[in-house]
Amino acid sequence: MRVTQFSRADKFRRRHFDAANNLPLDEIVARIKSAAAELNRCTDLELRDRTTSLRELLETSEHVVTTEILVAGFALVNEAARRTLGINYYDVQFLAGIALARGSIAEMQTGEGKTFVAALPAFVQALSGNGVHVITTNDYLAQRDSELLSPVFELLGLSVGLLKDRAQPADKRRAYACDITYGPGYEFGFDYLRDQLALRDTQRKPLGTALRGRLRGESEHTIETIQRGLNFAIIDEIDSVLIDDASSPLVLSDQPNGPAEDAEAHRVARRLLSQLESERHFEVNSYSGNITLTDDGNAFIHCESVDIPFSVLLRPWSQYVLKALSAEHIFYRGVQYVVDDDSIRIVDQSTGRIFSERTWQDGLHQAVQAKESVSITAESQPLARVTKQRFFRLYGQLSGMTGTARESTDEFREFYSLEVRTIPLRNPSQRTLLPTQFFSAASDKWRAIVEEVGRIHETGQPILIGTRTIANSELLAEELRDRGVPFQLLNGTQDEEEAEIIARAGQPGIITIATNMAGRGTDIKVPQESIERGGLHVIASELHESQRIDRQLTGRAARQGDPGSARFYVSLEDDLIRRYGSWLAKSSTRLGNDNGNIAVNMSKQLSKIQQHAESTNFLRRRLLFRRDAHRDSIMTRLHGDS
């Protein structure tokens, strides 16, 4: 048995639906609703019998999901949801389900019921018996969604599994053996890597081992993998998974116990920083995040006055110094990491959540530990790794949902062969986007935000404030605390508490401070009392590198046709402008009035800066994609198509 290789870009997509059917979507929806109405008279047993009939029909159609199967399947899910959850699907939810069942991305605005939509294609695709994976951004959402929808699937005779954190292999095999399996994306990826390690270890047995065993009468040992294949996946918040986190590798590591044997080298490198001068000894490229030593710097760190601890070095000495410089000038507490209980915990830059078990590679984690004067632990040893971009391209068919996809239509098509289908709103939006406020200094911006929060809070209108970093959320919290303004703060932990805090954000008079993506996937309920006071007001304290993520934040206001409002605040000292638009800061520093407010509308300039940032990040992902494709080509030539 050999290790499964990655499919080529032009081979990995298999369309299991009736692409030749040209029925208008509104007619398909009408047929679904008509079929659903006829099921009201069926008993529960008759519903399960119809599921069995659909399985047989799918088998005779060679696993092509025809319109007939799709209509009947969606009608069954609607009836099961009506009986178990007391809901009926809306037309727009059926439209989104059709897009997913046909292997596309459904751009469906926040609050439109994406969790329920996933049940439609999951049921239809699970009829093949090959398994469906419903992928969420964290384990809490996976458990919540599986518990919510399990009664629907079980009424129709389908089994539902849940991937739990730190579960035993036997428990995971049972979850994967189910018709539909819920879990966080990283858990699916790590299980894939574990299977590949097991298969690789089998290959490494000495030549002739299997033959000797058979001659001795020994039974042939079969490797029992955890997963049973990567057939069909529905990815919630698909833009976050396939774009924002595309370049982040999944790394399966062996974490040795005890201190790092080269801990003293990291400490010496850290102490040496006080003698190094920017521009003279090293150069920091804030745009790319790279640091390089100059000729003078390289000579200085190797001079006789520097007591280099040669006996403990695991890599060239210059690498220790560069990692120490990166820890000092690129990685900041409250932005990329937090310090907790004598350890460094990494902050996910896309979600703002904190991960206790992640570590940086190649000595960077140890350099940050030296910077923060915590215990310097031994480096984790990578056993297997795969980029998320590579892993999700392994599925026979992908689909996904998000409220923000159209900005990345070309990238989804080029990298994943996925088309974006925009789903109309069930009710017209009443969101009011207020004029952006511009400031010279960040301190003036924070002061203005606090003043607006105080003013709106007096009216009882709920407020959600999005910050890009944990450090900024704590800064704002301190400002409000000093003024005696009550608030609730998300600390970035990935658990049920986060969802509960976000869910309360729409209550009258509630002020919520959160990193931009915290609580994503959780519905914010806005009661009538809050609606009468203007609905949820969202304050975006800083522009993101992607306009798509800004739209995700403002999309929390005015859901499902409710009223709501949003406003952006921007300063010339913000990270986006510092990295990608320094020209704007240089030309506009004198425009601020006594309060630091800039009266000139800079929206067009900011849009250009964001487009520049988006283009830069896209090119990085394209380079990664091409590297993967090149490796795929090499592996295919080495192993053939067998």
PLY file of the C-alpha trace (Angstrom):
ply
format ascii 1.0
element vertex 642
property float x
property float y
property float z
element edge 641
property int vertex1
property int vertex2
end_header
0.00 0.00 0.00
1.43 3.37 -0.92
0.75 6.82 0.45
-2.10 8.57 -1.35
-0.80 11.38 -3.51
-2.45 14.69 -4.20
-4.60 14.96 -7.30
-3.73 17.37 -10.08
-5.71 20.57 -10.30
-7.53 19.37 -13.41
-8.41 15.96 -11.90
-9.55 16.51 -8.36
-13.00 17.89 -9.10
-15.72 15.31 -9.83
-19.17 16.74 -10.42
-21.82 14.40 -9.01
-24.91 16.22 -10.17
-27.01 16.58 -13.27
-25.21 19.46 -14.96
-27.22 19.05 -18.14
-30.53 19.93 -16.53
-31.52 23.47 -17.47
-34.65 23.88 -15.36
-34.97 27.42 -13.99
-34.12 27.61 -10.29
-37.48 29.08 -9.34
-39.19 26.09 -10.96
-36.97 23.68 -9.02
-37.86 25.50 -5.79
-41.56 25.32 -6.66
-41.25 21.55 -7.20
-39.49 21.14 -3.85
-42.25 23.01 -2.02
-44.94 21.02 -3.79
-43.25 17.72 -2.92
-42.76 18.85 0.68
-46.47 19.63 1.02
-47.35 16.09 -0.07
-45.16 14.61 2.68
-47.30 16.03 5.47
-49.48 12.93 5.37
-46.59 10.45 5.57
-45.69 8.63 8.76
-42.12 8.77 10.10
-41.57 5.23 8.85
-42.76 6.20 5.38
-40.27 9.08 5.34
-37.45 6.63 6.05
-38.75 4.31 3.34
-38.55 7.22 0.89
-34.92 7.76 1.93
-34.22 4.12 1.08
-35.90 4.58 -2.30
-33.77 7.64 -3.00
-30.61 5.67 -2.19
-31.65 3.06 -4.74
-32.51 5.71 -7.31
-29.09 7.34 -6.83
-27.45 3.96 -7.34
-29.27 3.42 -10.64
-28.29 6.92 -11.79
-24.60 6.06 -11.18
-24.46 8.49 -8.24
-25.49 11.48 -10.32
-27.75 13.76 -8.27
-30.48 14.39 -10.79
-33.04 17.14 -10.35
-35.57 14.44 -9.42
-33.35 13.24 -6.57
-32.53 16.78 -5.45
-36.21 17.79 -5.33
-37.26 14.68 -3.42
-34.31 14.91 -1.02
-34.83 18.58 -0.20
-38.54 17.95 0.36
-37.74 15.17 2.83
-35.35 17.41 4.78
-37.93 20.19 4.90
-40.58 17.81 6.28
-38.17 16.29 8.82
-37.13 19.79 9.96
-40.78 20.77 10.31
-41.46 17.77 12.52
-38.34 17.94 14.68
-37.44 21.64 14.77
-40.72 23.32 13.90
-39.34 25.17 10.87
-40.02 25.35 7.14
-37.30 26.33 4.70
-37.50 29.65 2.86
-37.13 29.87 -0.91
-33.71 31.53 -0.60
-32.52 28.66 1.60
-33.56 26.17 -1.06
-31.63 28.24 -3.62
-28.53 28.12 -1.43
-28.96 24.38 -0.92
-29.12 23.82 -4.68
-25.86 25.75 -5.12
-24.15 23.63 -2.46
-25.50 20.33 -3.76
-24.10 21.21 -7.16
-20.63 21.93 -5.82
-20.64 25.73 -5.66
-20.25 28.44 -3.05
-23.43 30.04 -1.76
-22.86 33.66 -0.78
-25.61 33.99 1.78
-25.75 37.03 4.05
-25.36 36.66 7.81
-28.51 35.76 9.66
-30.14 34.01 6.68
-29.94 30.51 8.19
-26.78 28.94 6.74
-26.71 26.24 9.44
-30.07 24.87 8.30
-29.10 25.20 4.63
-26.18 22.79 5.10
-28.62 19.99 5.96
-30.10 20.03 2.44
-26.99 19.11 0.39
-25.59 17.01 3.25
-28.63 14.71 3.09
-28.67 14.41 -0.69
-24.95 13.75 -1.02
-24.92 11.33 1.92
-27.34 9.03 0.05
-24.34 7.67 -1.88
-23.00 6.08 1.30
-19.54 7.57 0.77
-19.79 10.08 3.61
-20.27 13.84 3.84
-18.07 16.14 5.92
-19.63 19.33 7.30
-16.71 21.53 8.23
-16.93 24.39 10.73
-14.38 26.94 11.94
-14.21 25.54 15.49
-15.28 22.57 17.60
-18.04 24.46 19.43
-19.88 25.23 16.20
-19.44 21.63 15.02
-21.03 20.30 18.19
-23.79 22.92 18.15
-24.73 22.25 14.52
-24.58 18.47 14.79
-26.75 18.45 17.90
-29.22 20.83 16.26
-29.60 18.86 13.02
-29.12 15.26 14.21
-32.88 14.81 14.85
-33.57 15.82 11.23
-31.14 13.30 9.76
-32.00 10.51 12.19
-35.70 10.82 11.42
-34.78 10.15 7.78
-32.61 7.15 8.67
-29.15 8.76 8.36
-26.43 8.58 10.99
-24.52 11.63 12.27
-21.01 11.69 13.75
-19.04 14.38 15.56
-15.26 14.75 15.65
-14.37 15.64 19.22
-11.10 17.17 20.34
-8.62 14.59 21.68
-10.95 11.71 20.86
-9.52 8.20 20.64
-8.94 6.74 17.13
-11.75 4.20 17.58
-14.21 7.00 18.40
-13.08 8.96 15.36
-13.49 5.93 13.09
-17.07 5.61 14.30
-17.67 9.30 13.56
-16.25 8.96 10.05
-18.28 5.80 9.43
-21.48 7.83 9.79
-23.36 9.17 6.80
-22.65 12.77 7.84
-19.69 13.86 9.98
-19.39 17.28 11.63
-16.11 18.72 12.84
-13.69 21.64 12.73
-11.58 21.91 9.59
-8.26 21.39 11.33
-9.44 18.08 12.85
-10.24 16.65 9.41
-6.81 17.77 8.22
-4.90 16.34 11.17
-6.68 13.00 10.86
-5.66 12.90 7.21
-2.03 13.50 8.22
-2.23 10.76 10.87
-3.45 8.32 8.24
-0.66 9.31 5.88
1.93 8.74 8.63
0.53 5.28 9.32
0.64 4.38 5.63
4.14 5.80 5.24
5.45 3.76 8.17
4.09 0.62 6.48
6.02 1.44 3.31
9.26 1.80 5.26
9.37 -1.82 6.36
12.40 -3.70 4.99
11.99 -5.27 1.57
10.64 -8.80 1.84
8.98 -8.35 5.25
5.52 -9.21 3.91
6.81 -12.30 2.03
8.68 -13.61 5.10
5.55 -13.21 7.16
3.46 -15.20 4.71
6.08 -17.99 4.55
5.98 -18.18 8.35
2.21 -18.40 8.29
1.77 -15.02 9.95
-1.45 -13.12 9.23
-0.95 -10.06 7.08
-1.31 -6.89 9.13
-3.67 -4.32 7.64
-3.31 -0.65 8.53
-6.60 0.65 9.89
-6.91 4.28 8.90
-9.09 6.79 10.71
-10.80 8.30 7.68
-12.58 6.35 4.97
-12.06 8.85 2.18
-12.59 12.48 1.24
-15.79 12.46 -0.79
-17.92 15.58 -0.34
-17.33 18.56 1.95
-19.53 21.48 2.95
-17.35 24.23 4.41
-18.95 26.86 6.60
-17.30 30.30 6.35
-15.48 28.96 3.31
-13.65 32.19 2.57
-12.03 32.11 5.99
-10.90 28.51 5.48
-9.82 28.51 1.83
-8.52 32.08 1.53
-7.67 33.71 4.86
-6.09 30.51 6.22
-5.01 29.00 2.90
-1.31 29.57 3.50
-1.36 28.34 7.11
-0.06 24.78 7.15
-1.52 22.00 9.23
1.53 20.55 10.99
1.41 17.30 12.92
4.26 17.50 15.41
5.95 15.49 18.10
6.37 17.81 21.08
9.34 16.74 23.20
9.18 17.38 26.92
11.56 19.58 28.86
13.59 22.70 28.11
15.25 23.50 24.80
18.83 22.30 24.58
19.73 25.52 22.76
17.89 27.80 25.22
21.09 29.66 26.08
21.65 30.50 22.40
18.24 32.20 22.29
19.02 34.15 25.47
22.38 35.31 24.15
20.80 36.39 20.86
18.15 38.29 22.80
20.73 40.15 24.89
22.68 41.02 21.74
19.76 43.05 20.36
20.59 46.00 22.60
23.81 46.46 20.63
22.31 46.23 17.15
21.20 49.37 15.33
18.44 49.52 12.74
19.63 50.32 9.18
23.26 49.92 10.24
23.14 46.29 11.41
19.76 45.11 10.16
16.85 46.18 7.97
13.17 45.59 8.67
10.77 45.32 5.77
7.42 46.03 7.44
5.71 45.42 4.08
6.87 41.79 3.74
7.61 41.09 7.40
11.20 40.08 6.59
14.37 41.08 8.43
17.85 40.93 6.94
21.30 41.50 8.39
23.53 44.02 6.67
27.18 43.24 6.02
28.12 45.29 9.09
25.51 43.45 11.14
26.71 40.03 10.05
30.27 40.97 10.87
29.29 42.40 14.25
27.39 39.34 15.51
30.41 37.15 14.67
33.09 39.40 16.16
35.30 38.20 19.02
33.48 40.30 21.62
30.31 38.24 21.13
30.39 35.08 23.24
28.64 32.74 20.82
27.47 29.54 22.58
28.76 27.21 19.88
28.30 24.06 21.96
24.47 24.31 21.95
23.80 25.66 18.45
21.32 23.63 16.38
21.48 25.99 13.39
23.77 28.79 12.15
24.27 31.56 14.73
22.92 34.23 12.40
19.55 32.42 12.38
19.23 32.85 16.15
19.88 36.56 15.83
17.39 36.95 12.98
14.72 35.08 14.97
15.40 37.34 17.96
15.03 40.40 15.70
11.75 39.06 14.30
10.43 38.45 17.80
11.28 42.05 18.69
10.19 43.95 15.57
7.55 41.79 13.83
5.78 39.80 16.54
3.89 41.70 19.24
2.09 40.67 22.40
-1.65 41.05 21.99
-1.35 40.86 18.21
0.32 37.61 17.15
0.43 36.07 20.64
-0.48 36.40 24.30
1.43 35.34 27.40
-0.45 33.06 29.74
0.78 30.92 32.63
4.47 31.01 31.64
3.71 30.10 28.04
3.27 31.72 24.64
-0.15 31.17 23.08
-0.55 32.01 19.40
-3.38 34.23 18.20
-4.97 33.27 14.89
-4.72 36.37 12.71
-7.88 35.56 10.78
-10.20 34.86 13.69
-8.60 36.51 16.71
-8.88 33.22 18.59
-6.14 31.85 20.82
-4.66 28.37 20.29
-2.73 26.89 23.17
-1.21 23.95 21.26
0.14 25.78 18.22
3.81 26.67 18.01
5.95 28.51 15.48
8.65 26.58 13.70
12.40 26.92 13.17
13.20 28.54 16.52
10.81 31.49 16.27
8.65 30.24 19.14
11.73 29.94 21.33
12.85 33.45 20.34
9.50 34.86 21.45
9.78 32.89 24.70
13.18 34.47 25.30
11.70 37.91 24.57
8.95 37.42 27.16
11.25 35.75 29.73
9.16 32.58 29.97
10.44 29.01 29.94
12.12 28.15 26.65
10.78 24.78 25.60
12.20 22.26 23.15
11.20 22.75 19.53
8.39 20.58 18.22
9.50 18.14 15.55
7.27 18.18 12.44
6.12 14.70 11.47
3.83 15.63 8.59
2.39 18.80 7.14
-0.01 19.98 4.48
-1.29 23.41 3.60
-5.04 23.88 3.93
-5.06 24.80 0.27
-3.64 21.38 -0.62
-5.76 19.42 1.82
-9.16 20.70 0.76
-8.32 20.17 -2.90
-8.20 16.45 -2.11
-11.96 16.22 -1.75
-13.85 14.73 -4.66
-16.23 17.67 -4.44
-16.24 20.88 -2.41
-18.96 23.35 -1.59
-19.34 26.05 1.00
-21.18 28.98 2.49
-20.21 32.48 3.54
-21.62 35.96 3.61
-18.64 37.35 1.71
-17.36 35.52 -1.36
-17.86 37.64 -4.46
-14.65 39.65 -3.89
-12.73 36.37 -4.27
-14.67 34.87 -7.18
-11.62 34.61 -9.44
-9.49 33.01 -6.75
-12.12 30.40 -5.88
-12.41 29.54 -9.56
-8.66 29.41 -10.25
-7.53 27.51 -7.15
-10.53 25.30 -6.36
-12.70 25.21 -9.51
-15.53 26.65 -7.41
-18.16 29.06 -8.67
-19.78 31.67 -6.43
-23.57 31.89 -6.45
-25.02 34.99 -4.79
-28.24 34.21 -2.92
-30.77 37.05 -2.66
-31.87 38.37 0.74
-35.13 37.09 2.14
-35.98 40.63 3.27
-34.49 43.91 1.95
-31.57 45.23 3.98
-32.13 48.28 6.20
-28.46 48.72 7.13
-27.20 52.30 7.30
-23.48 52.72 6.63
-22.45 56.01 8.24
-19.60 58.16 6.86
-16.11 56.96 7.75
-14.21 59.08 10.29
-10.54 59.84 9.52
-7.85 60.83 12.05
-4.15 61.68 12.00
-3.22 59.81 15.18
-4.49 56.54 16.60
-4.99 58.16 20.02
-7.43 60.67 18.51
-9.29 57.83 16.82
-9.71 55.88 20.06
-10.89 59.01 21.86
-13.53 59.61 19.18
-14.70 55.99 19.37
-15.11 56.20 23.13
-17.10 59.42 22.76
-19.42 57.85 20.17
-19.90 54.77 22.34
-20.86 56.95 25.30
-23.32 58.97 23.24
-25.05 55.96 21.67
-25.06 54.01 24.92
-27.27 56.67 26.49
-29.98 55.84 23.93
-29.97 52.15 24.84
-28.94 51.07 21.32
-26.68 47.95 21.44
-23.11 48.41 20.17
-20.60 45.91 18.77
-17.02 47.20 18.43
-14.68 45.22 16.20
-10.92 45.46 16.74
-8.17 43.91 14.63
-6.06 42.75 17.57
-6.47 41.62 21.16
-4.15 44.45 22.23
-6.50 47.04 20.73
-9.54 45.41 22.32
-7.85 45.65 25.72
-6.82 49.26 25.07
-10.41 50.20 24.28
-11.70 48.23 27.26
-9.40 50.20 29.55
-10.65 53.50 28.09
-14.28 52.55 28.67
-13.51 51.20 32.13
-11.91 54.52 33.12
-15.10 56.32 32.07
-17.34 53.92 33.95
-19.00 52.58 30.80
-20.09 48.91 31.15
-19.09 46.44 28.42
-18.45 42.78 27.67
-15.12 41.72 26.18
-14.23 38.70 24.07
-10.77 37.39 24.98
-10.28 35.24 21.88
-10.77 31.82 23.47
-12.50 29.35 21.19
-15.33 27.98 23.28
-18.99 28.20 24.12
-18.53 31.37 26.18
-17.54 33.28 23.04
-20.74 32.35 21.25
-22.84 33.24 24.29
-21.26 36.70 24.53
-21.81 37.41 20.83
-25.38 36.12 21.03
-26.12 38.72 23.74
-24.62 41.58 21.72
-28.00 42.67 20.38
-29.65 43.19 23.76
-30.62 46.79 24.71
-27.76 48.86 26.10
-25.14 46.10 25.68
-21.65 47.15 24.56
-19.51 44.32 23.17
-15.82 44.60 22.28
-14.47 41.77 20.14
-11.75 41.00 17.65
-13.30 41.32 14.19
-13.92 37.62 13.59
-14.70 36.43 17.12
-18.04 34.67 17.37
-18.36 34.27 13.63
-21.10 31.80 12.84
-23.16 32.76 15.89
-26.48 34.50 15.35
-26.94 37.86 17.10
-30.52 38.11 18.29
-31.89 41.68 18.25
-35.12 41.95 20.28
-37.89 44.40 19.49
-36.73 46.83 22.18
-33.34 47.15 20.47
-34.95 47.41 17.03
-37.01 50.36 18.24
-33.76 52.06 19.26
-32.12 51.62 15.86
-30.96 48.03 15.96
-27.36 46.89 16.41
-24.70 49.56 15.77
-21.31 48.21 14.61
-18.10 50.21 15.05
-15.16 49.03 12.95
-12.12 50.45 14.69
-9.69 49.70 11.87
-9.73 48.62 8.24
-8.54 45.12 7.45
-6.25 44.15 4.58
-9.30 42.62 2.89
-12.48 44.55 2.15
-14.23 41.21 2.41
-13.44 40.93 6.13
-14.62 44.50 6.71
-17.89 43.52 5.09
-18.15 40.51 7.39
-18.01 42.79 10.41
-20.55 45.33 9.18
-22.76 42.43 8.09
-23.47 41.72 11.75
-25.71 44.80 11.80
-29.21 44.82 10.30
-29.71 41.09 9.79
-32.85 39.63 8.25
-34.27 43.00 7.29
-33.89 44.54 10.77
-32.61 48.12 11.09
-28.98 48.65 12.05
-25.97 50.84 11.39
-22.20 50.72 11.04
-19.29 53.14 10.93
-15.57 52.79 10.20
-12.83 54.67 12.04
-9.41 55.07 10.41
-6.16 56.69 11.54
-3.01 57.27 9.54
-1.15 55.18 12.14
-3.23 52.06 11.50
-1.39 48.91 10.48
-2.95 48.80 7.00
-1.71 52.28 6.12
1.65 51.78 7.80
2.33 48.63 5.74
0.70 49.40 2.41
-0.04 53.12 2.26
2.77 55.07 3.88
2.44 57.56 1.00
-1.01 58.52 2.29
0.25 59.07 5.81
3.09 61.30 4.60
0.80 63.44 2.48
-2.02 63.79 5.03
-0.38 64.30 8.42
-1.08 68.04 8.39
-4.76 67.77 7.50
-6.03 67.05 11.01
-7.78 69.72 13.08
-7.30 70.34 16.80
-9.08 67.05 17.60
-6.98 65.14 15.07
-10.01 64.68 12.83
-9.37 64.83 9.07
-12.29 66.40 7.24
-11.14 65.21 3.80
-12.86 62.06 2.55
-10.10 59.48 1.93
-12.33 56.56 0.98
-10.95 56.30 -2.57
-7.35 56.30 -1.35
-8.13 53.69 1.30
-9.85 51.51 -1.28
-6.70 51.61 -3.43
-4.56 50.67 -0.41
-6.81 47.71 0.40
-6.77 46.58 -3.22
-2.98 46.71 -3.13
-2.94 44.61 0.06
-5.43 42.13 -1.39
-3.41 41.82 -4.59
-0.20 41.21 -2.64
-1.77 38.49 -0.51
-3.41 36.92 -3.56
-0.05 36.68 -5.34
1.41 34.92 -2.29
-1.39 32.37 -2.33
-0.98 31.89 -6.08
2.74 31.18 -5.56
1.81 28.58 -2.96
-0.75 27.09 -5.32
1.83 26.78 -8.12
4.36 25.18 -5.79
1.76 22.63 -4.79
0.83 21.99 -8.42
4.52 21.52 -9.31
4.95 19.02 -6.50
1.79 17.20 -7.57
3.20 16.90 -11.07
6.48 15.46 -9.79
4.73 12.95 -7.50
2.45 11.86 -10.32
5.44 11.18 -12.59
7.18 9.23 -9.82
4.20 7.06 -8.89
2.12 7.07 -12.03
-1.65 7.28 -12.06
-2.22 3.99 -10.27
0 1
1 2
2 3
3 4
4 5
5 6
6 7
7 8
8 9
9 10
10 11
11 12
12 13
13 14
14 15
15 16
16 17
17 18
18 19
19 20
20 21
21 22
22 23
23 24
24 25
25 26
26 27
27 28
28 29
29 30
30 31
31 32
32 33
33 34
34 35
35 36
36 37
37 38
38 39
39 40
40 41
41 42
42 43
43 44
44 45
45 46
46 47
47 48
48 49
49 50
50 51
51 52
52 53
53 54
54 55
55 56
56 57
57 58
58 59
59 60
60 61
61 62
62 63
63 64
64 65
65 66
66 67
67 68
68 69
69 70
70 71
71 72
72 73
73 74
74 75
75 76
76 77
77 78
78 79
79 80
80 81
81 82
82 83
83 84
84 85
85 86
86 87
87 88
88 89
89 90
90 91
91 92
92 93
93 94
94 95
95 96
96 97
97 98
98 99
99 100
100 101
101 102
102 103
103 104
104 105
105 106
106 107
107 108
108 109
109 110
110 111
111 112
112 113
113 114
114 115
115 116
116 117
117 118
118 119
119 120
120 121
121 122
122 123
123 124
124 125
125 126
126 127
127 128
128 129
129 130
130 131
131 132
132 133
133 134
134 135
135 136
136 137
137 138
138 139
139 140
140 141
141 142
142 143
143 144
144 145
145 146
146 147
147 148
148 149
149 150
150 151
151 152
152 153
153 154
154 155
155 156
156 157
157 158
158 159
159 160
160 161
161 162
162 163
163 164
164 165
165 166
166 167
167 168
168 169
169 170
170 171
171 172
172 173
173 174
174 175
175 176
176 177
177 178
178 179
179 180
180 181
181 182
182 183
183 184
184 185
185 186
186 187
187 188
188 189
189 190
190 191
191 192
192 193
193 194
194 195
195 196
196 197
197 198
198 199
199 200
200 201
201 202
202 203
203 204
204 205
205 206
206 207
207 208
208 209
209 210
210 211
211 212
212 213
213 214
214 215
215 216
216 217
217 218
218 219
219 220
220 221
221 222
222 223
223 224
224 225
225 226
226 227
227 228
228 229
229 230
230 231
231 232
232 233
233 234
234 235
235 236
236 237
237 238
238 239
239 240
240 241
241 242
242 243
243 244
244 245
245 246
246 247
247 248
248 249
249 250
250 251
251 252
252 253
253 254
254 255
255 256
256 257
257 258
258 259
259 260
260 261
261 262
262 263
263 264
264 265
265 266
266 267
267 268
268 269
269 270
270 271
271 272
272 273
273 274
274 275
275 276
276 277
277 278
278 279
279 280
280 281
281 282
282 283
283 284
284 285
285 286
286 287
287 288
288 289
289 290
290 291
291 292
292 293
293 294
294 295
295 296
296 297
297 298
298 299
299 300
300 301
301 302
302 303
303 304
304 305
305 306
306 307
307 308
308 309
309 310
310 311
311 312
312 313
313 314
314 315
315 316
316 317
317 318
318 319
319 320
320 321
321 322
322 323
323 324
324 325
325 326
326 327
327 328
328 329
329 330
330 331
331 332
332 333
333 334
334 335
335 336
336 337
337 338
338 339
339 340
340 341
341 342
342 343
343 344
344 345
345 346
346 347
347 348
348 349
349 350
350 351
351 352
352 353
353 354
354 355
355 356
356 357
357 358
358 359
359 360
360 361
361 362
362 363
363 364
364 365
365 366
366 367
367 368
368 369
369 370
370 371
371 372
372 373
373 374
374 375
375 376
376 377
377 378
378 379
379 380
380 381
381 382
382 383
383 384
384 385
385 386
386 387
387 388
388 389
389 390
390 391
391 392
392 393
393 394
394 395
395 396
396 397
397 398
398 399
399 400
400 401
401 402
402 403
403 404
404 405
405 406
406 407
407 408
408 409
409 410
410 411
411 412
412 413
413 414
414 415
415 416
416 417
417 418
418 419
419 420
420 421
421 422
422 423
423 424
424 425
425 426
426 427
427 428
428 429
429 430
430 431
431 432
432 433
433 434
434 435
435 436
436 437
437 438
438 439
439 440
440 441
441 442
442 443
443 444
444 445
445 446
446 447
447 448
448 449
449 450
450 451
451 452
452 453
453 454
454 455
455 456
456 457
457 458
458 459
459 460
460 461
461 462
462 463
463 464
464 465
465 466
466 467
467 468
468 469
469 470
470 471
471 472
472 473
473 474
474 475
475 476
476 477
477 478
478 479
479 480
480 481
481 482
482 483
483 484
484 485
485 486
486 487
487 488
488 489
489 490
490 491
491 492
492 493
493 494
494 495
495 496
496 497
497 498
498 499
499 500
500 501
501 502
502 503
503 504
504 505
505 506
506 507
507 508
508 509
509 510
510 511
511 512
512 513
513 514
514 515
515 516
516 517
517 518
518 519
519 520
520 521
521 522
522 523
523 524
524 525
525 526
526 527
527 528
528 529
529 530
530 531
531 532
532 533
533 534
534 535
535 536
536 537
537 538
538 539
539 540
540 541
541 542
542 543
543 544
544 545
545 546
546 547
547 548
548 549
549 550
550 551
551 552
552 553
553 554
554 555
555 556
556 557
557 558
558 559
559 560
560 561
561 562
562 563
563 564
564 565
565 566
566 567
567 568
568 569
569 570
570 571
571 572
572 573
573 574
574 575
575 576
576 577
577 578
578 579
579 580
580 581
581 582
582 583
583 584
584 585
585 586
586 587
587 588
588 589
589 590
590 591
591 592
592 593
593 594
594 595
595 596
596 597
597 598
598 599
599 600
600 601
601 602
602 603
603 604
604 605
605 606
606 607
607 608
608 609
609 610
610 611
611 612
612 613
613 614
614 615
615 616
616 617
617 618
618 619
619 620
620 621
621 622
622 623
623 624
624 625
625 626
626 627
627 628
628 629
629 630
630 631
631 632
632 633
633 634
634 635
635 636
636 637
637 638
638 639
639 640
640 641
